[in-house]
Amino acid sequence: MSFLGSVAAWIADPAHWQGTNGIPIRVFEHVELSALSVVVASAVALPLGLYLGHTGRASFVAINVANVGRAIPSLAMLVFALLLSIQIGLGLGFWPTLFAMVPLAIPPILTNAFVAIRTTDRDIVEAARGMGMRELQVLRAVELPAGLPIVLAGLRTASVNVVATATLGALVAGGGLGRYIVDGLALQEYERLFAGALLVALLAVGIEVGFGALERASRHT
Amino acid sequence: MTPEEPLIRWDWVASHLDEIAMRAGEHIQLTLIAVVVGLLIAFALSLLVLRVPRLEPAATLVTGTLYTIPSLALFALLIPYTGLTLLTAEIGLVGYTLLILMRNIVGGIRAVPEDVRESALGMGYTRSQLLWRVELPLALPVIVAGLRIATITTIGLVTVTALIGQGGAGYLILIGLQRFFSTPLIVGAALSLMLAIAADGALVLVQRALMPWERSLARAASRPGLEPPSI
């Protein structure tokens, strides 16, 4: 049997669809952790980015934070998160991975939220103020709808990065699809390795495509 | 990592300077190969896309997909074919540079004003002269900006190649993880960050050396009452 055939057989094997190490559970863990990280990061980065964009404050920081974030290797971030997690008694697995993912997700969301608001036509904003809109109304009714595609692009970048980092979470005894890759590598079981990698790749591409569709839809409204 | 254990043991650092230097060397080598090969491939792809714009969606789809796939997964997809080798690491690393570099090369060259291009052709420049003497020099700031992003991203990704046996700063991080010993963890992470900062600084210097007019323009613009010369 060819290698790809044996990978297909591995994926089709009912034994790999059951239990805590089964594909559905691993996919769920991966998505759960990634979604939670993006939600937490958004809760911090979106209000801050929108506020800074609306007021035009701290533009240098808001724009450059994404570049700094890119320079921090995710593996190093994971390691720092592990140290922190052990220090405060939260152990291995879920928490260190989450601690690593949130700071990595914040920069793209923050920068894009900032840019989205700043690039809204200032004449329209002034016109809205002239019509008697309050600042919050200006943000909600004018700046946010106009900048929505850029905000979504930031969420997309963050989500794709987070799915990648969640894969590394298996190194610190986390769950998720990285388990198959790390274990497959350790056991030299290449079917498991390849199947895990394929699922992670599909998940990441799926998120990219999904957000791309959302962005296009938000442009038409 | 018990509470009594210090976060960083300087005596370990002092006694492992040789190894740290070796890992830094591996890291630089892995990065250099990836960025140079990536630049060559992206350059060729960009020229192709500029000549045949119909191919652009396909080129963007392929490089975009490569860029989206998580690094560990991309290496894992290659391992059954190319093993735990330098080739596996480099195919993955080069793959990640392509989207950023191509976007900046194509964007930079497209941003060259049409009348500049026409006057060059009017002066009798051939297409390749136009490319090398007019378009590329004018696109250089955008291309170098892409090169900086690609280099920093690659340096971060090289840490992951330690998982497939390629050394680099990631190797120190893995030692720390396996032995539950924080010193090599921190040394490895710091090494990778410092290399990223140093590489970015070096590229800024290269940019200044290649584009002295950018600085003289800025200086001229800052001088009151003097219009900056137009290129």
Interface residues (C-beta under 8 A of the other chain):
Chain A: F3 N67 R70 A71 I72 P73 S74 L75 A76 V79 F80 L82 L83 I86 V160 V163 A164 T165 T167 L168 L171 V172 G178 I181 G184 L185 Y190 L193 F194 G196 A197 L198 V200 A201 A204 V205 E208
Chain B: M1 L7 G64 T65 T68 I69 P70 S71 L72 A73 L74 F75 A76 L77 I79 P80 I149 I152 T153 I155 G156 L157 T159 V160 A162 L163 I164 A169 G170 I173 G176 L177 S182 L185 I186 G188 A189 S192 L193 A196 I197 D200
